[in-house]
Each structure stands twice: as C-alpha cells, then as structure tokens.
Amino acid sequence: GVRVEPEEAEAMLRRDPRVTDAAVIVRPDPGGDRLHGFVAVSGTPEPGLPALLRERLAATLPAVAVPATITILGRLPTMPGGKIDLRALADRSD
C-alpha cells in the first residue's frame, strides 16, 4: 500500500485564500480507509467549492491523498486546549 499523510492535504487546503483552517481525517470504510476533508471558511462559501478544492488537490497530490469528500464549516471544532477535535469531525463524516 501507499502511505498517506493527511497533513499534506491539510497544508494544500490551507493555501487556498478562502480557507481559514483545514483538517483531514482517515475513516474506515468497507472498501478501504477513506480520507475526509473539513475546511473552515470565512463568509459564505461559493457553490461548488468542495469540488474545486478536490480538483486542486488532485492536480498536485497522488489520488490516494485526495479526500473523498470535503465538508465546508464555519469553523472547525476544537478541544479546550485549542487543538482541532478530530473525534468531533469523525462523528460528522458520512
């Protein structure tokens, strides 16, 4: 298999000027693990932004490193210490 580092996709997502923060999690799936991306944006996101972000990632990352889905949020959930709450994100992904 190929080793996938979700941090690579997160860093690429954060480079987009509309994205204020990003997280990518790995979630088990019957067909194999899948990546799910979450981005926080300021203001109202434009229609089709998740697809546009996935296209940009696909242009530079291997296919296995591109999240299967990208969910737009107003802000990412955080734990009391300020770190992104990955468990809360896992509960949100389908």
N, C-alpha and C positions, 0 to 999 in steps of 0.2 A: 504494500500500500504506500501511499504518498502521505508524508507528514504535513499537516495543515496547521498553520499558526494563525488563529483568529485575529491576533494583534496586527497582522499585515493588512487585512481587510479593514480593520478599525482605523488604522492610520490613513489609509487611502480615502475612506469615507470622510474623515475629519478634514481632509484637504479641500473638500467642496465648500465654497463660501456660504452656502445655505445651511450647512450642518454645524451645529454648535457643540455636539458631542455624539459619540458613537460607541456601540458595543456589539460584539459578535459572539454568539454562544453556539456550542455544539449540542445538538439534541438527538437522542437515539430515535431511529425511525426503522420500521420493519425492513425497508430496503437498504439500510445502512445509515450511519450517522449523517445528519444534515446540519448545515450552518444556517443560523437565523440572525439577521442583522437588525439592529434597532438604532435609529438616529433621532436626535433631538434637533428641531429646527426652530428658529425664531420666526414669528409671524405665521401666516397661513401658507402651508406648502402648496406648490404648484401641482396641478393634476399630472400624474404620471411620473412624479419624482422617484418613487422606488424603482421603476423600470429604468429610468435614466441613470440612476446610481449603479444599478446592477450592470448596465452596459459599460459604464466607465470602468468598473472593476474588471469586467471580462476582457477589456482591452489590454490590461496590464498584468493580471493575475491568472494563474492556471485555473481551469474550470472548477476544480475541486475546492478552490479557495474562495469562490464567489458564493455568497449566501443565497440559499434557495428563495428566501423571502427577505424583504426589508420592510420593517414597520416604522412608520413615522409617529413620533411622540412629541408632545410639547416640551417634555424634559424626561431624562432617564431617572428611574427610581434609584435612590441612594440609601445607604445604611447610615446609622448615626455618625459614623466617623467620616462620611463624605464619599466613600468608595461606591462605585456602581453596584447595585444589588442584583447580582446575576440570577439569584434564585427567583426574584420577583419577575425578571424578564423571562425566565424559563416557564413560569406559570402563564405568561401572556402569549407565548408562541403556540401556534396550532400544529 
